[in-house]
């Protein structure tokens, strides 16, 4: 009877070990799948970030080139004005922007500045 009881406990022990190994392997495979999915998501997010910053960099460089073109136009044709006190004012603004309002209509009352001598 002792041999039968010892055999039964050995069978239960091996059954528990087998179940633990199966559960452990399932958890390990699940962990690997989650880790691979997280890595792919991070790579996808990094790729989107690179694409977005590339677009922004490209837009910035186009704006910079446009501004450089305009700046060369300014540099070629600066307008100088001398005030009554003898101060010289150099106006480098583009002629299109020269007459535009500085403030929006929603900013309150807008009064045109008139210089009086």
C-alpha positions, 0 to 999 in steps of 0.5 A, a space after each residue: 500500500 505504501 508503494 501504491 501511495 508513493 506511486 500516486 504522489 509521484 504521478 501527481 507531482 509529474 502531472 503538476 510539473 507538466 502543467 506548469 511547463 505547458 503554462 510557462 511555455 504559453 506565457 513565454 510565447 505570449 510575452 514574445 508576441 507582445 514584445 514583438 508587437 510593441 517593437 513593431 509599434 515603436 518602429 512604426 511610430 518612429 517612422 511616422 515621426 521621421 516622415 513628419 519631421 522630414 515634411 516639416 524640415 522640407 516646408 521650413 527649408 522652402 520657407 527659408 528659401 522663399 525668405 532668402 529670396 525676399 531678403 535678397 529683394 530687400 537688400 537690393 532695394 532698401 528705402 531710406 527716409 530721413 526724419 526732421 531730427 536727422 535720424 535715418 530710417 531704413 525700410 527693408 519690408 517687401 512692398 506688398 506688406 508695406 501698406 498692410 495693417 499690423 493688427 487684426 480687426 478683432 484686436 480692437 480699434 485701429 488708428 492709422 498713424 499719421 506723422 506730423 512735422 
